[in-house]
Amino acid sequence: MPHPSETDESSHALVVTFDPKLSGIVSALLESCGYAVIVCDDPGHLADRAADSSPAVIIVDAAMAPKNPLDLC
């Protein structure tokens, strides 16, 4: 996985999950690759968080209810 530049705005990653254990694991992995991680535990705030941070990648927990993660795109 390429390491983003620390000054690069595209070095943000957005993790969307209700599970704090999962967000911790995914965040640690992404941070080790140079990403600044933002965790969102409410899919209703996903659009705002994405607009605020312009993430290079968004990772959505597929087990997240009540919405289908594909509906968030």
C-alpha positions, -999 to +999 in steps of 0.1 A: +000+000+000+015+034-009+023+058+019+006+091+015+025+123+022+018+138+056+012+172+039-011+157+012-047+165+017-056+132+002-039+114+031-072+113+051-092+081+055-127+079+068-138+048+087-175+043+092-185+018+119-204+014+152-178-011+164-150+006+185-128-025+183-131-027+145-125+011+142-094+008+164-079-021+143-086-004+109-074+030+122-042+015+135-035-002+101-043+030+081-023+052+104+007+028+100+004+035+063+005+073+068-032+081+068-049+106+092-080+086+102-114+101+110-139+077+126-176+082+120-200+061+141-232+076+126-239+069+089-262+100+090-231+121+094-210+104+067-217+130+040-207+159+063-175+141+075-165+133+039-171+169+028-151+182+057-121+160+052-121+150+015-108+115+023-087+095-001-106+064+011-138+056+029-141+023+046-177+013+057-186-016+080-208-038+059-226-051+091-238-016+099-275-014+103-301-001+095-287+012+062-271-008+034-235+005+032-239+007-006-268+032-001-243+056+015-223+060-017 
